[in-house]
Amino acid sequence: LMDSLLDKLSKAKIFSSLDLASGYWHVPIHPKDTEKLAFCTNFGLYEWCRLPFGIKVAPAIFNRLIRRILTKYKIDFACNYFDDIIVYSSSELEHWKHLKTIFEICEKENIKLKLSKCVFAQTKISFLGYEIEQGKVSPNNANIETIKKLQPPTNVKELQRFLGSVNVYNKFIPQYAKLRYPLNQLLKKDVKFNWTNECQDAFDKLKETLTTKPVLNLYNPDVTCHVFVDASQKSVGAVLKQPDASDVLHPIAYHSRTLRDYEKNYAITELECLAIVDALDKFYYYLHGQKFVIHTDHAALVWLKNVKNLRGRLFRWSLKLSMFDYEIKYQKGCTNIEADMLSRHPVSHHLQHAVHLLDINEIKTQQKNDNLCGPKYHEVKDVIVIKKRNLYKIVVPFSLRLKLLNQAHEQFGHPGVQKMLNLITPQYYWPNITSDITEFVKHCSVCQLNKKRKQKRFGLLQQVPPTSTHFECISVDTVGGFNYYNSTKKFLHIVIDHATRHVWAFPSKNENSETYINILKQIFQIQVPVKLLTDRNAAFTSSRFKKFLRNYNVKHLLTTAHHPQTNGKVERVNQSLVTRLKCKVNSTSTKVPWTKLLESVTNEYNLTPHSITKYPPAYLLLGTLPYDSPIGQNSYYEPVNEARNLALQRTIDYHNKNKIRYDARFVDKKFNPGDLVVYEEFHYPNTRKLTPPFSGPYEVIKQCSEVTYEINKPNPLTKQATQIVHISKLRCFHSPDKLKLSHE
C-alpha cells in the first residue's frame, strides 16, 4: 500500500501534507450500535457517538471512508494513508487550485484539519517516514540521527528488534540478506548467543550504510525498467533501476532474501534463475505488461529464454518467465550497500549515575558553620568523618540533611525506607539517621499517593441492624451484561427482603429512575417497607426517585462510595442468581431467552433453604414449603413465627463469627475533624496503568458512624462538595510541611 502511494508522486514537484484533527471522530456511530461501544468511568456509563480510537476495525473503517470521499469527487492529485492526506502537483499554480478543491471538499464533507500539523506548497516533504521531493524518496533525518546512536545487541531480543527494524525499509537495501546472514545464525533454535567478530563486522557495515542516507528514485511508468539480479550460496538479491534524462540508471527499489535450506543445494545456474524468478515476483507490480531488461552476472543465463528441452525447475521457471516481456544481458552485480533503518529502533542508553549526592566543598563549609563536634569524629582532608565498620563516613551537618534526603529520594525513583538506608548509610552518617529517613519517606507526598503500603486496612466489621420482621428493610441492586442472550434486555434488577432473604428479580433494558420506580411499585403492592437500602447510583440519588420514596414514607439508606460490602446481602444474592441462571442457560439445548428462565430461577432460589437461616426464604415470608412431604406431614419446619425468630438469631450468630475472622485482617482507627487523609480510588477495568491509586489529600469534616466519614472530596455525579466514604478507603496523610528531623 505504501509503495503504491509513493509511486503516484513520481512526476510531482509541489507537495502539501494535510492532517485530520481527531480523525476517527469524523465518523458517526449508528444509534443502534452505540451500546456496543459503551464504557464505564468514575463518572458513570457512557456510549460513543463517534468512532473511538482503539477499536480493532476503526482503522479500516476510517481509511475506507476517506478513500471513498476522494473517489467520489474523482480526485487524482491527492492520496491518503489513514488521517494523512498528501496533495501533489506539477506546478505551483496548479497546486493552489488543487488545494482549493480539497478545502472545498473538506467543507462539504465536514472534515476538520489540524493546522499545526499541516504543511503547504513544499518542494520537499515528510510523509509516512520518508522525505519526498521531485522524483526521489529517502528516509527522514530523524531516523538517521537515531541510527548514529545504535549499540551492538547484547541478547537475542535486542538482535530481533534490530533486524526487525531494518526489514521495514528493505526496498532501500541491496543484498541485505547476504549482509545480515551472520546475524541470522544467532536467531536459530538452541544456538548460544555469541557475538563474534563476524557479527560485529556485519553490524558495523549495516550501521555504516544506514548513516549514508540512501536515496531512491520514484517509479516512472513511462521509462524502461532494468532488473539487476545476483545469487550466492547464502542469498539471492535484486535491484530495480530506471534511467534519468541523461540515461544514467538510478535505483527504484532493492530486494534480497536468505536461501532456504533446500535451495542451498541448487547449482549456480539454478540459483541465478531463482534470483530472476524471485525478483519478478517481488517487482511484479512494476514489470508485468511492460518490456524490461534483466541484468545478471552469470553468462549461462543469457540463453535461458531461447534454449529448448528444458527440464525440472528450469522448465517450470521458464513457464513463469514467459508471462513477461524481457531480455537478458550479462553484467557483473554491484556490491554497494544502500540501506536505511526504522526510527522505532530502541537506542541503547548507557547508565549514568550522579557524581555526588552532595558537593564536597558545600559539606566542608556547612560543617564549619554548624560547629559539628563529637568524641568519635575525625578529620580526613578537612572533612569531618566517623569510622564505622572500618569505613569512613561523612558526618552530614544539620543544614544539609534534608537536602541529602531529597537528592537521594528523587534521583533514585522514590525508594522506600530500607533502600534509602542502603543508599545513604555507606557514605554518610548522623545521629538518628534511621528514624530521620523513616520520617522523611513517611511524609513524601508522591509516595503516599502512588504506593500501596502492605498494611492492614482501617475499620472493623459493622452490621446493618438486623431486622426481625419482614419488609422492615429491603435492598435493591443491579447486574448488567445480559445482552446477546436471545433478549434485548441487558439488566437484571434484584430486590431482597433482609429479614426473610426473599428475592424478587426483574429484567429490563435500562437502569434509570423510571425503571426502579416501576419495580418498587410492584413490590409495594405486596407491602410498603420501612427502609430501602441502595448504592449511590445516579438513578437512586435523583430528585424524582427521592420524591417517590417520600410519597410512600420510605426511609432511604445509601451505601458509602465504592463500598458494596454495605449492601452485602443483595451483592451475595447477585452471585447466586447469576450462577443459577448460567446453569439454566447453558444446560438448555434450545435458545431460550434468559428473561423467560429468570422466573423459574428466582422461584428455585426462594424455595431453597438458605445457608445461614436454614429456612427457605419463601417459607419465612409466605409460609410456603419447598415440596410436599411424602408421608403426609403438613410441615416439617417450625411454625413460621418461631422460624423467623430462629432465622434472626442464626443471622446474628453468623455475623459474630464472621466478625472475628474479618477483624483479624483490619485495625480499628479513629479520625478527628481536620485530619488529613488520602482516598483510595476505585479501580475500574479501563483505569490506566499509571493512574495514582490514591487521591488527595482531603480534610475530614465529621464522623458519620463508626466506620464512615465525610471528607471534602467533590462528588462529580451529584455536584456536591463533600462525600461520605468508608474508613477502609482512607489512609493517613502526613504533610511534608510537618516533617521534622531529629535535630529540629
Helices and strands as residue ranges (DSSP letters): H 2-7, E 14-19, G 23-26, G 31-37, E 38-41, E 44-47, H 58-72, E 78-81, E 84-89, H 92-108, G 115-117, E 119-122, E 124-127, E 130-133, E 136-139, H 141-147, H 156-167, G 170-172, H 176-179, H 181-185, H 197-210, E 216-217, E 225-231, E 235-243, E 249-258, G 262-265, H 268-282, H 284-287, E 291-296, G 299-303, H 312-321, E 325-330, H 360-369, E 377-380, E 383-388, E 391-395, H 398-411, H 417-424, E 428-429, H 433-442, H 445-450, E 457-458, E 473-480, E 491-497, E 503-508, H 513-524, E 531-534, H 538-541, H 543-551, E 555-558, G 564-567, H 568-587, H 594-606, H 617-622, H 640-663, E 666-667, E 676-680, E 694-703, E 708-711, E 723-726, G 727-729, E 730-732, G 736-738
